[in-house]
Amino acid sequence: MEIESKLSAAMAAAQDGDAAAYRALLRDCVPVIAALARAQGVRSEAVDDVVQETLLTVHRARATYDPARPFLPWLRAIAQRRAVDLLRRASRRPQEVHDPLAYEAETDAGPLPGEGIERRQRATHLARAVAALPEGQRQAVEQLSLRERSLEEAALATGRSKGALKVNLHRALKSLRTALAGDRESGHV
C-alpha cells in the first residue's frame, strides 16, 4: 500500500474515532514530516521540534481534513508552515561565534560612560508604560514583541484570537508611542 493511501485511510479512520488508526497515523507521519523539515533547510537538531509542532497542529486541525482529498499535500502544508515558523524564530536569535580569533579581532563594544544609566532609564520608562496598558494590550506586547512569539503561540498562551492580538498590539503600540513621546518632551527619557 502506498504511503498516500495508507495515511489517507488512517486519517479517515481516525476522524471516525479509531484511536489505534490515529496512533498509527501519527507514528507514520513522523518520518514524512522529518524529511519535509530537512528539505526546508531545518538543521538536524531542530527537526524534532518541527515534527512535534506539526503533529500538534495535525491534532488540533484534524477535523479540517477532507477525506475526499489527498492527505500528503495537507500534511506538507502544515509541516512547511511549522518549519518556516521555526526558521523565523531561529533567525531572530543571534548566532554564537565559535572562532576564538573572532573575539580577539573585535573592538571593544562596551557601553560609553553614562550609556548604561540612560539605557536603564529608558527600560524603566518602557516597563512602566507597558504595565499601564489595558490587560489585552499588555498581553499582546508581552507575547508578540517582548517574548517574540508567533501569533499562534501567543493565541494559545493568552486564549485570545489572532485577530484580537493583532488589534491589541496595534493599539498598544500607538499608546506606547504617545506615552513615550510625552516622557521625552517632559525630559523623563
C-alpha positions as CSV (number, residue, x, y, z in Angstrom):
1,M,0.0,0.0,0.0
2,E,1.5,3.4,-1.0
3,I,2.1,6.0,1.7
4,E,-0.6,8.4,0.4
5,S,-3.4,5.9,0.5
6,K,-2.2,4.4,3.8
7,L,-2.1,7.8,5.5
8,S,-5.4,8.9,4.0
9,A,-7.1,5.8,5.2
10,A,-5.7,6.1,8.7
11,M,-6.8,9.8,8.9
12,A,-10.3,8.9,7.7
13,A,-10.5,6.1,10.3
14,A,-9.1,8.4,13.0
15,Q,-11.8,11.0,12.2
16,D,-14.3,8.3,12.7
17,G,-13.0,7.7,16.2
18,D,-10.5,4.8,15.6
19,A,-7.8,5.6,18.3
20,A,-5.4,2.8,17.0
21,A,-5.6,4.2,13.5
22,Y,-4.9,7.7,14.9
23,R,-1.8,6.5,16.8
24,A,-0.6,4.7,13.7
25,L,-1.2,7.8,11.6
26,L,0.9,10.0,13.9
27,R,3.7,7.4,14.1
28,D,3.8,7.0,10.2
29,C,3.8,10.8,9.8
30,V,7.0,11.3,11.8
31,P,9.5,10.3,9.0
32,V,7.5,12.2,6.4
33,I,7.5,15.4,8.4
34,A,11.2,15.0,9.3
35,A,12.0,14.7,5.6
36,L,9.9,17.7,4.7
37,A,11.6,19.7,7.5
38,R,15.1,18.8,6.3
39,A,14.1,19.7,2.7
40,Q,13.0,23.2,4.1
41,G,16.6,23.7,5.5
42,V,15.8,23.0,9.1
43,R,19.0,21.9,11.0
44,S,19.1,18.3,12.2
45,E,19.0,19.3,15.9
46,A,15.7,21.3,15.3
47,V,13.9,18.7,13.1
48,D,12.3,17.1,16.2
49,D,10.8,20.5,17.1
50,V,9.2,20.8,13.7
51,V,7.9,17.2,13.9
52,Q,6.4,17.9,17.3
53,E,4.8,21.2,16.3
54,T,3.5,19.7,13.1
55,L,1.9,16.7,15.0
56,L,0.3,19.2,17.4
57,T,-1.1,21.2,14.6
58,V,-2.4,18.0,12.9
59,H,-4.0,17.0,16.1
60,R,-5.7,20.4,16.5
61,A,-6.7,20.7,12.8
62,R,-7.7,17.1,12.2
63,A,-11.3,17.9,11.9
64,T,-10.5,20.2,8.9
65,Y,-9.0,17.4,6.8
66,D,-11.3,16.4,3.9
67,P,-11.0,12.6,3.4
68,A,-12.0,13.1,-0.3
69,R,-8.8,14.9,-0.9
70,P,-5.1,13.6,-0.7
71,F,-3.6,13.6,2.8
72,L,0.1,14.3,1.9
73,P,-0.4,17.8,0.5
74,W,-2.4,18.7,3.6
75,L,0.3,17.4,5.9
76,R,3.0,19.0,3.7
77,A,1.4,22.4,4.0
78,I,1.3,22.2,7.8
79,A,4.9,20.9,8.1
80,Q,6.2,23.6,5.8
81,R,4.5,26.3,7.9
82,R,5.9,24.9,11.1
83,A,9.4,24.7,9.6
84,V,9.1,28.3,8.4
85,D,8.0,29.3,11.9
86,L,11.0,27.6,13.5
87,L,13.4,29.2,10.9
88,R,11.9,32.6,11.6
89,R,12.3,32.2,15.4
90,A,15.9,31.0,14.9
91,S,16.8,33.9,12.7
92,R,15.8,36.3,15.5
93,R,18.3,34.9,17.9
94,P,22.0,35.9,17.5
95,Q,24.2,33.0,16.5
96,E,27.1,32.1,18.7
97,V,30.6,32.6,17.3
98,H,32.8,29.6,18.0
99,D,36.0,31.1,16.5
100,P,38.3,32.3,19.3
101,L,40.2,34.6,17.0
102,A,36.9,36.4,16.1
103,Y,36.7,37.6,19.7
104,E,40.3,38.9,19.6
105,A,39.7,40.8,16.4
106,E,36.7,42.7,17.6
107,T,36.9,46.2,19.0
108,D,35.6,46.9,22.5
109,A,31.9,47.3,22.0
110,G,31.3,48.2,25.7
111,P,29.0,51.0,26.7
112,L,30.2,54.6,26.6
113,P,30.3,56.4,30.0
114,G,26.8,57.1,31.1
115,E,25.2,55.0,28.4
116,G,24.2,52.3,30.9
117,I,22.3,54.8,33.0
118,E,20.3,56.1,30.1
119,R,19.5,52.6,28.9
120,R,18.2,51.6,32.3
121,Q,16.1,54.8,32.5
122,R,14.6,54.1,29.0
123,A,13.9,50.4,30.0
124,T,12.3,51.6,33.3
125,H,10.0,54.1,31.4
126,L,9.1,51.4,28.8
127,A,8.3,48.9,31.5
128,R,6.1,51.4,33.3
129,A,4.3,52.3,30.1
130,V,3.7,48.6,29.2
131,A,2.4,47.9,32.7
132,A,0.0,50.8,32.4
133,L,-1.6,49.4,29.3
134,P,-5.0,47.6,29.5
135,E,-4.7,43.8,30.1
136,G,-5.3,42.7,26.4
137,Q,-2.9,45.3,25.0
138,R,-0.2,44.5,27.7
139,Q,-0.5,40.7,26.9
140,A,-0.2,41.4,23.2
141,V,3.0,43.4,23.7
142,E,4.5,40.9,26.1
143,Q,3.7,37.9,24.0
144,L,4.4,39.2,20.5
145,S,7.1,41.9,21.0
146,L,8.9,41.1,24.2
147,R,8.9,37.3,24.0
148,E,8.9,37.3,20.2
149,R,6.2,34.5,20.0
150,S,4.3,33.8,16.8
151,L,0.6,34.8,16.6
152,E,-0.3,31.2,17.0
153,E,1.8,30.7,20.1
154,A,0.6,34.0,21.7
155,A,-3.0,33.0,20.9
156,L,-2.5,29.7,22.7
157,A,-0.8,31.3,25.7
158,T,-3.4,34.0,26.2
159,G,-6.6,32.3,25.0
160,R,-7.2,35.2,22.6
161,S,-7.8,35.0,18.9
162,K,-5.1,36.0,16.4
163,G,-7.2,38.9,15.2
164,A,-7.7,40.2,18.8
165,L,-4.0,40.0,19.4
166,K,-3.2,42.0,16.2
167,V,-5.7,44.7,17.2
168,N,-4.5,44.8,20.8
169,L,-0.8,45.1,19.6
170,H,-1.6,47.9,17.2
171,R,-3.5,49.9,19.8
172,A,-0.8,49.2,22.4
173,L,2.0,50.4,20.1
174,K,0.0,53.6,19.4
175,S,-0.5,54.1,23.2
176,L,3.2,53.4,23.9
177,R,4.3,55.9,21.2
178,T,2.2,58.6,22.7
179,A,3.3,57.8,26.3
180,L,7.0,57.6,25.5
181,A,6.8,60.8,23.3
182,G,5.3,62.6,26.3
183,D,8.1,61.3,28.5
184,R,10.7,62.6,26.1
185,E,9.0,66.1,25.9
186,S,8.9,66.3,29.7
187,G,12.6,65.3,29.9
188,H,12.0,62.0,31.7
189,V,13.7,59.9,29.0
